[in-house]
């Protein structure tokens, strides 16, 4: 019976392209915890009033890059704190002023969204309440979610590796509208000795309907000496080679990409650390004139792309903002170094270290900009995209009511005499139609994913 039901919709497996708005952001926070007035800065950066469908945020140095944090056991505290603040920022604008949009607080630095079938949700509530009671301060928030209908955005995945951190959020309504599957995370450490996590990447893979996405947040080798760009290129190559999303027992039957380039749409962002091949005083003169076009002529990343050294075929928006690194200190709007050089201050030529690139079809850049938070010695950078996802009409729940049965889909009077075979006997299809009329067989499509 299920085979007949499915085949009746797959006779014409047409697809349609639906638009999604994706916000991608990157920020090196210089080892500082998310405290104080940062909530205001975060709101200015994320612009939640514009309400993107998906927020993909990459952070670097969410912990100080000291020996203890680089070689010690991963501590999820800072990742949790950032997720709490991000959730609060995204959801407060919709009248939900609690700290987290999750039924269970994420206490791990490695979180992946898992679909819960509708039939299991009610049974799982008791477990949620029990775990919530264990953390008394969360029970009020849980109650608010039940009464007010929950938050607007849901955490889909987050992953921390030392100071590199990625956090992906999606509008909850999209989880009902589209099939979101195979959410996976991966990390590649390529820092000290080529394998420590002070530098490297954290990545998220996910599929929305028939389109696969890969988001890579990276922190590459620093330095502005000749040849340092080669180290960055090699780290990019390592990340491409070592990032993987293997299948697991929890996966559905749909195939999913195993590597970065297996995805339809790929976004790479972070503190990529590419510098300007230009004397410091000349760079500062061009910055004062706001001659961004002339300054881009000395940008290492653009040069390496043109020479085929890295990110060949990838795209980036036109940079129409000042270099994002390095500012003298927090709460300062002055670049570090320069003449006269202040005592103890690092001499650094300003550069566009913080970048966002993409690869694949169906992606349109809407804006590329920096924000002006003085929280760290980097300025946050953002890009907003319009993307197209492939939706199979034959399986898209939007085309069927939740209580749709077979009779409503294919009424007997529209089928005509073809439901009987040459001998006049009813076929299997006609028997099924009769059975649905008697309501003894009921078919429906679950729209709650």
Backbone torsions as a table, in degrees:
resi	resn	phi	psi	omega
1	UNK	NA	-43.0	179.2
2	UNK	-64.1	-36.5	179.9
3	UNK	-62.7	-42.8	179.0
4	UNK	-64.5	-41.4	-179.2
5	UNK	-62.5	-44.8	-178.3
6	UNK	-69.1	-44.6	-176.2
7	UNK	-64.7	-28.7	179.8
8	UNK	-65.5	-21.4	179.1
9	UNK	-99.3	-13.7	-176.9
10	UNK	-100.0	7.8	175.7
11	UNK	-63.8	-32.8	-180.0
12	UNK	-131.8	78.3	-174.3
13	UNK	-76.8	64.9	-179.5
14	UNK	-72.6	154.7	177.1
15	UNK	-121.6	155.1	173.6
16	UNK	-130.4	154.9	-179.6
17	UNK	-104.5	119.7	178.7
18	UNK	-108.6	147.7	-176.8
19	UNK	-93.0	140.3	171.0
20	UNK	-126.6	144.1	174.4
21	UNK	-101.9	125.2	-177.9
22	UNK	-120.4	129.4	174.3
23	UNK	-102.2	123.2	176.9
24	UNK	-117.5	129.0	-179.5
25	UNK	-135.4	152.3	176.7
26	UNK	-139.1	143.3	-176.5
27	UNK	-157.2	122.5	169.8
28	UNK	-89.0	114.2	-173.3
29	UNK	-98.7	10.9	169.6
30	UNK	56.5	36.8	174.3
31	UNK	77.2	10.8	-177.0
32	UNK	-93.7	143.8	178.4
33	UNK	-80.3	152.3	-178.7
34	UNK	-77.6	84.0	-177.7
35	UNK	-132.5	176.5	172.8
36	UNK	66.6	-135.4	-174.4
37	UNK	-82.9	11.2	-175.7
38	UNK	-61.9	-28.8	-179.2
39	UNK	-56.3	-38.2	178.4
40	UNK	-66.9	-43.4	178.7
41	UNK	-62.2	-41.3	-177.8
42	UNK	-65.3	-39.1	178.8
43	UNK	-66.2	-38.3	178.1
44	UNK	-65.9	-34.7	-179.1
45	UNK	-74.2	-48.4	-173.6
46	UNK	-79.0	-22.2	-179.1
47	UNK	46.6	56.5	-175.7
48	UNK	-62.7	-16.8	178.0
49	UNK	-65.4	-21.2	176.6
50	UNK	-80.3	-14.8	171.2
51	UNK	50.8	69.3	170.9
52	UNK	-67.7	158.0	178.3
53	UNK	-74.9	-35.7	-178.5
54	UNK	-134.4	135.4	173.7
55	UNK	-113.4	123.5	178.5
56	UNK	-119.6	113.4	-172.8
57	UNK	-120.5	127.6	176.9
58	UNK	-114.3	133.1	178.5
59	UNK	-122.3	150.4	173.0
60	UNK	-126.2	147.2	179.4
61	UNK	57.0	49.4	173.3
62	UNK	-74.6	-10.0	167.6
63	UNK	-130.4	153.1	176.2
64	UNK	-61.5	138.6	-177.5
65	UNK	-84.6	70.1	177.2
66	UNK	-102.3	165.6	-177.7
67	UNK	-54.4	-42.3	-176.3
68	UNK	-62.7	-39.6	-178.1
69	UNK	-81.3	-27.4	-177.5
70	UNK	-76.8	-41.8	-175.8
71	UNK	-106.3	-5.1	-179.0
72	UNK	-83.7	-178.4	178.4
73	UNK	-71.1	140.4	179.7
74	UNK	-61.8	131.8	177.0
75	UNK	-110.1	118.0	-175.7
76	UNK	-79.5	-0.5	-171.8
77	UNK	-56.4	-51.4	-176.5
78	UNK	-66.9	-38.5	177.3
79	UNK	-61.4	-43.0	178.3
80	UNK	-62.4	-44.2	-179.8
81	UNK	-61.8	-40.3	178.3
82	UNK	-66.9	-42.0	178.3
83	UNK	-62.0	-39.5	178.4
84	UNK	-62.0	-44.9	-178.0
85	UNK	-69.2	-39.3	178.3
86	UNK	-63.3	-46.4	179.1
87	UNK	-60.5	-41.4	178.6
88	UNK	-62.9	-44.1	-178.1
89	UNK	-64.7	-43.3	-177.7
90	UNK	-71.0	-33.6	-172.0
91	UNK	-98.4	-21.1	178.2
92	UNK	-62.6	-29.9	-178.5
93	UNK	-69.6	-8.4	179.2
94	UNK	-115.8	23.7	174.7
95	UNK	77.9	24.1	179.3
96	UNK	-122.2	80.3	-167.7
97	UNK	-85.2	26.8	174.7
98	UNK	-88.9	171.0	-168.2
99	UNK	-76.5	-25.1	-175.5
100	UNK	-141.0	142.9	178.2
101	UNK	-90.1	14.9	-176.7
102	UNK	-107.7	142.9	175.8
103	UNK	-64.9	-38.8	175.4
104	UNK	-113.2	129.1	175.2
105	UNK	-61.1	136.4	178.9
106	UNK	-81.4	113.3	-178.2
107	UNK	-100.7	2.0	-179.5
108	UNK	-108.2	155.2	175.8
109	UNK	-88.4	6.5	-178.5
110	UNK	-133.8	95.4	-175.5
111	UNK	-120.9	135.8	176.0
112	UNK	-133.7	134.3	177.7
113	UNK	-67.0	136.2	176.2
114	UNK	-126.7	127.7	178.4
115	UNK	-64.1	138.0	175.1
116	UNK	-114.7	115.2	178.7
117	UNK	-56.2	147.1	-176.3
118	UNK	-56.8	-37.4	-177.3
119	UNK	-66.9	-19.5	-178.0
120	UNK	-97.4	-10.8	-172.7
121	UNK	-65.5	-43.5	-177.8
122	UNK	-64.8	-40.3	179.9
123	UNK	-65.3	-29.9	-176.9
124	UNK	-80.2	-15.8	-177.0
125	UNK	-59.5	-38.2	-177.3
126	UNK	-62.4	-38.0	177.9
127	UNK	-66.4	-37.3	178.3
128	UNK	-63.5	-44.6	-178.8
129	UNK	-63.6	-42.5	-179.7
130	UNK	-59.7	-47.2	-178.7
131	UNK	-67.3	-30.5	178.6
132	UNK	-68.5	-41.5	179.7
133	UNK	-63.1	-28.7	177.5
134	UNK	-63.7	-24.7	177.4
135	UNK	-118.6	83.5	-169.3
136	UNK	-49.5	-34.3	-176.1
137	UNK	-70.1	-11.8	-178.2
138	UNK	-91.3	-14.2	-172.1
139	UNK	-65.0	-37.1	178.5
140	UNK	-63.7	-40.6	179.3
141	UNK	-65.7	-38.6	178.1
142	UNK	-62.5	-43.2	178.8
143	UNK	-62.0	-42.5	179.1
144	UNK	-60.1	-39.6	-178.9
145	UNK	-63.8	-40.6	179.7
146	UNK	-67.6	-40.1	-175.9
147	UNK	-76.1	-44.4	-173.2
148	UNK	-92.1	-2.9	175.2
149	UNK	93.6	10.1	174.3
150	UNK	85.8	-178.0	-175.8
151	UNK	-90.3	171.0	-177.3
152	UNK	-84.0	-36.1	-176.3
153	UNK	-117.9	145.9	179.2
154	UNK	-120.8	139.1	175.5
155	UNK	-71.5	121.0	-178.9
156	UNK	-93.8	-37.0	-179.4
157	UNK	-165.0	147.5	169.6
158	UNK	-149.2	148.7	-178.4
159	UNK	-149.4	132.5	178.5
160	UNK	-120.0	136.4	171.4
161	UNK	-134.4	103.7	-174.0
162	UNK	55.3	-106.4	-179.0
163	UNK	-103.0	-5.0	-179.3
164	UNK	-89.6	130.6	-171.0
165	UNK	-144.8	137.8	176.2
166	UNK	-128.0	143.0	-178.4
167	UNK	-141.6	123.0	-175.0
168	UNK	-120.3	126.7	-177.4
169	UNK	-124.3	146.6	-178.9
170	UNK	-137.3	145.6	174.1
171	UNK	-58.9	132.2	-176.6
172	UNK	-64.0	-30.3	-178.9
173	UNK	-64.1	-25.9	179.1
174	UNK	-69.3	-27.7	179.5
175	UNK	-69.6	-21.2	175.0
176	UNK	-89.4	-31.6	-176.0
177	UNK	-80.5	-37.1	-175.3
178	UNK	-123.9	159.7	172.5
179	UNK	-86.7	114.5	177.2
180	UNK	-108.5	121.3	-171.2
181	UNK	-139.2	168.3	173.1
182	UNK	50.1	51.5	176.3
183	UNK	-78.9	120.2	-176.0
184	UNK	-137.5	156.4	176.9
185	UNK	-125.9	156.6	179.5
186	UNK	-151.6	151.4	176.2
187	UNK	-137.6	148.4	177.8
188	UNK	-133.4	118.7	177.2
189	UNK	-96.7	125.0	-179.8
190	UNK	-142.0	38.4	-179.5
191	UNK	-89.8	-122.7	-178.0
192	UNK	-56.6	131.5	-178.0
193	UNK	60.9	13.0	177.1
194	UNK	83.3	-2.1	-174.9
195	UNK	-140.4	5.9	176.5
196	UNK	-96.2	154.6	-167.9
197	UNK	-88.5	14.7	174.7
198	UNK	-67.5	-23.0	172.8
199	UNK	-134.7	153.1	-179.6
200	UNK	145.0	-151.7	-174.2
201	UNK	-144.2	155.1	167.9
202	UNK	-127.5	136.7	-171.7
203	UNK	-133.3	153.1	175.9
204	UNK	-127.8	132.3	174.9
205	UNK	-115.6	138.6	176.6
206	UNK	-159.0	155.7	177.0
207	UNK	-118.4	134.9	173.7
208	UNK	-118.1	111.4	-171.8
209	UNK	54.1	-123.3	-175.9
210	UNK	-97.3	14.8	-177.5
211	UNK	-119.6	130.9	-178.7
212	UNK	-102.9	141.4	-178.2
213	UNK	-122.3	145.7	172.3
214	UNK	-133.6	128.2	179.3
215	UNK	-118.6	122.4	-177.2
216	UNK	-119.4	115.7	173.6
217	UNK	-100.6	127.8	-171.6
218	UNK	-134.1	153.7	170.2
219	UNK	-132.0	111.8	-174.0
220	UNK	-100.7	172.5	-174.6
221	UNK	-57.2	138.4	178.7
222	UNK	-88.2	-178.5	177.0
223	UNK	112.3	143.6	179.2
224	UNK	-122.8	20.9	174.8
225	UNK	-80.2	159.9	175.7
226	UNK	-59.4	131.0	179.5
227	UNK	98.1	-15.0	179.5
228	UNK	-65.0	-29.5	178.3
229	UNK	-64.3	-29.4	176.8
230	UNK	-64.7	-37.9	176.7
231	UNK	-63.9	-39.4	178.5
232	UNK	-65.4	-42.7	177.9
233	UNK	-58.4	-42.9	-178.5
234	UNK	-66.5	-36.0	178.0
235	UNK	-67.3	-38.3	175.2
236	UNK	-59.5	-44.5	179.5
237	UNK	-61.5	-41.2	178.3
238	UNK	-63.4	-40.7	-179.7
239	UNK	-64.6	-42.9	176.4
240	UNK	-59.6	-42.0	-174.0
241	UNK	-74.7	-36.9	-170.6
242	UNK	-101.0	-9.6	177.8
243	UNK	-76.2	127.9	-180.0
244	UNK	-145.9	153.0	179.5
245	UNK	-129.9	73.8	-175.0
246	UNK	-66.5	157.2	178.0
247	UNK	-68.6	153.4	176.5
248	UNK	-135.7	171.1	-178.0
249	UNK	-65.4	-21.7	-177.9
250	UNK	-82.8	-9.6	-176.2
251	UNK	-66.6	152.6	172.6
252	UNK	-81.3	-174.2	-175.4
253	UNK	-78.3	-13.3	-179.0
254	UNK	-71.9	142.2	177.7
255	UNK	-72.4	144.2	177.3
256	UNK	-132.1	154.4	-177.6
257	UNK	-65.5	142.6	-179.8
258	UNK	-99.0	-20.2	-177.7
259	UNK	-129.2	171.7	-178.9
260	UNK	-59.6	-50.2	-174.6
261	UNK	-75.2	-1.9	174.5
262	UNK	-78.8	-8.4	-176.0
263	UNK	-88.1	156.7	179.0
264	UNK	-75.5	-41.5	-177.8
265	UNK	-132.1	128.3	-172.9
266	UNK	-128.1	134.9	179.3
267	UNK	-126.4	124.9	-179.2
268	UNK	-119.3	128.7	-173.9
269	UNK	-151.9	158.9	177.1
270	UNK	146.7	-171.1	173.3
271	UNK	-84.6	89.8	-175.8
272	UNK	-82.8	-13.9	169.6
273	UNK	67.9	10.3	174.7
274	UNK	-69.1	138.1	-171.1
275	UNK	-109.9	-170.8	176.4
276	UNK	-105.0	125.7	176.3
277	UNK	-82.6	73.8	-172.7
278	UNK	-158.2	143.5	177.3
279	UNK	-61.1	145.8	-173.2
280	UNK	-56.0	-47.7	-176.1
281	UNK	-66.6	-34.0	177.8
282	UNK	-69.9	-38.3	177.8
283	UNK	-62.5	-42.6	-178.5
284	UNK	-68.1	-32.8	177.1
285	UNK	-64.8	-44.1	179.1
286	UNK	-65.9	-34.3	177.7
287	UNK	-65.5	-42.1	178.5
288	UNK	-61.1	-36.4	179.1
289	UNK	-80.9	-7.9	-175.7
290	UNK	55.3	37.8	179.2
291	UNK	-90.5	76.2	-174.5
292	UNK	-67.9	-32.6	-179.7
293	UNK	-64.0	-45.1	178.5
294	UNK	-64.6	-39.1	-178.2
295	UNK	-66.1	-35.8	179.8
296	UNK	-64.9	-21.6	177.6
297	UNK	-64.7	-15.5	-179.4
298	UNK	-111.0	8.4	-177.0
299	UNK	-75.6	125.7	-176.8
300	UNK	-61.8	-42.3	-176.1
301	UNK	-63.0	-43.6	178.7
302	UNK	-62.6	-41.4	179.4
303	UNK	-63.1	-45.3	-179.1
304	UNK	-63.9	-36.8	176.6
305	UNK	-64.5	-45.2	-179.2
306	UNK	-64.1	-33.6	-178.9
307	UNK	-85.6	-2.0	179.1
308	UNK	79.3	15.9	-178.1
309	UNK	-80.5	-25.7	-176.2
310	UNK	-163.8	150.5	174.8
311	UNK	49.6	41.3	178.9
312	UNK	-68.3	127.1	-179.6
313	UNK	89.4	-5.9	177.4
314	UNK	-82.4	159.2	-178.5
315	UNK	-121.3	153.9	176.0
316	UNK	-143.9	148.8	178.4
317	UNK	-69.0	160.7	176.1
318	UNK	-68.8	126.2	-176.5
319	UNK	-82.9	113.8	179.4
320	UNK	-122.1	39.5	178.2
321	UNK	-144.0	163.0	-176.1
322	UNK	-68.8	155.2	175.0
323	UNK	-51.4	144.4	-172.7
324	UNK	-95.4	-4.1	-176.3
325	UNK	-144.1	146.9	-2.3
326	UNK	-116.7	130.7	177.3
327	UNK	-87.1	154.2	-170.9
328	UNK	-57.0	-44.2	-179.8
329	UNK	-167.8	179.2	174.3
330	UNK	-67.0	154.0	-178.3
331	UNK	60.2	30.6	-179.1
332	UNK	-134.7	142.1	-179.4
333	UNK	-110.6	23.8	-176.8
334	UNK	-118.3	135.0	177.8
335	UNK	-66.7	146.2	179.4
336	UNK	-68.0	145.4	177.8
337	UNK	81.3	-146.2	-175.7
338	UNK	84.1	-178.5	-179.0
339	UNK	-118.2	136.5	-6.8
340	UNK	-72.9	143.2	-177.9
341	UNK	-78.3	131.7	179.6
342	UNK	-78.0	147.4	-177.0
343	UNK	-59.4	129.2	176.6
344	UNK	78.9	-0.2	-177.8
345	UNK	-91.7	136.6	-178.7
346	UNK	-69.9	135.8	176.9
347	UNK	-86.8	111.6	-179.3
348	UNK	-135.1	132.9	172.5
349	UNK	-76.4	127.7	179.3
350	UNK	-55.5	147.3	-177.7
351	UNK	-156.0	159.1	173.6
352	UNK	-87.0	76.7	-179.3
353	UNK	-75.6	-29.2	-171.5
354	UNK	-99.3	114.7	-168.9
355	UNK	-135.0	160.3	176.7
356	UNK	-136.2	122.8	179.4
357	UNK	-125.9	162.7	177.1
358	UNK	-146.4	162.3	-177.3
359	UNK	-147.4	136.5	177.2
360	UNK	123.8	169.6	-178.1
361	UNK	-92.2	159.1	175.5
362	UNK	81.1	16.8	-179.4
363	UNK	-116.1	129.1	177.6
364	UNK	-125.8	125.0	178.5
365	UNK	-77.8	127.3	178.4
366	UNK	-98.0	-37.1	179.5
367	UNK	-160.6	154.0	-179.7
368	UNK	-144.4	114.9	-171.0
369	UNK	-153.3	168.4	173.4
370	UNK	-115.4	155.0	175.2
371	UNK	-105.2	167.7	-169.2
372	UNK	-110.5	24.6	176.1
373	UNK	-62.0	137.7	178.4
374	UNK	-102.1	22.8	-176.0
375	UNK	-64.3	-33.4	-177.8
376	UNK	-138.3	-173.0	178.9
377	UNK	-85.0	3.8	172.1
378	UNK	-115.6	153.6	170.8
379	UNK	-101.6	138.4	178.3
380	UNK	-66.6	146.0	-180.0
381	UNK	-123.2	143.3	-176.3
382	UNK	-137.6	153.9	171.9
383	UNK	-140.5	139.6	175.3
384	UNK	-114.5	133.7	-174.5
385	UNK	-124.2	150.0	165.5
386	UNK	-107.5	124.2	-178.5
387	UNK	-123.4	153.9	178.1
388	UNK	-106.8	131.7	174.2
389	UNK	-114.8	148.4	-178.0
390	UNK	-90.8	120.3	-178.9
391	UNK	-114.7	125.5	177.0
392	UNK	-79.8	116.2	-179.5
393	UNK	-62.3	-31.2	-176.4
394	UNK	-68.9	-20.4	-178.8
395	UNK	-123.0	6.0	-178.2
396	UNK	-78.0	119.2	-175.6
397	UNK	-64.2	-15.8	-179.4
398	UNK	-67.9	-18.7	-177.1
399	UNK	-89.3	-4.4	-177.0
400	UNK	-130.7	139.8	171.7
401	UNK	-73.1	154.2	-177.5
402	UNK	-60.7	-33.1	-176.2
403	UNK	-98.7	17.8	-178.9
404	UNK	-63.0	131.0	173.1
405	UNK	-114.5	176.3	-172.5
406	UNK	-65.0	-34.3	179.6
407	UNK	-62.1	-38.4	179.8
408	UNK	-69.8	-30.2	-178.6
409	UNK	-75.6	-43.6	-174.1
410	UNK	-138.4	81.3	-177.9
411	UNK	-59.7	143.5	-177.9
412	UNK	-58.2	-36.6	-177.0
413	UNK	-66.9	-21.9	178.8
414	UNK	-86.7	-20.4	-180.0
415	UNK	-76.2	-37.3	176.9
416	UNK	75.6	-163.7	-174.9
417	UNK	-67.5	-11.8	-177.3
418	UNK	-65.4	-10.7	180.0
419	UNK	-77.7	-9.0	176.3
420	UNK	-105.7	148.2	178.2
421	UNK	-84.7	-176.0	-173.8
422	UNK	-61.8	-27.7	-178.0
423	UNK	-85.8	1.9	179.0
424	UNK	81.7	5.4	179.6
425	UNK	-86.2	146.5	179.3
426	UNK	-67.3	139.1	177.7
427	UNK	-84.5	173.1	177.5
428	UNK	-57.2	-40.4	-179.1
429	UNK	-61.9	-42.7	-179.3
430	UNK	-67.8	-34.8	177.4
431	UNK	-64.0	-39.5	179.2
432	UNK	-65.1	-42.2	178.8
433	UNK	-61.3	-44.2	178.1
434	UNK	-60.1	-43.3	-176.9
435	UNK	-64.0	-37.5	179.0
436	UNK	-68.6	-30.8	177.7
437	UNK	-64.7	-33.1	179.3
438	UNK	-84.1	-0.9	177.5
439	UNK	66.4	11.3	177.9
440	UNK	-78.4	-20.2	173.9
441	UNK	-121.0	123.9	-177.5
442	UNK	-123.9	128.9	-179.5
443	UNK	-117.1	138.6	178.1
444	UNK	-149.0	161.8	179.1
445	UNK	-112.4	127.3	-180.0
446	UNK	-78.3	119.7	-178.2
447	UNK	-103.7	13.6	-172.9
448	UNK	-92.0	-1.8	179.5
449	UNK	-74.2	NA	NA
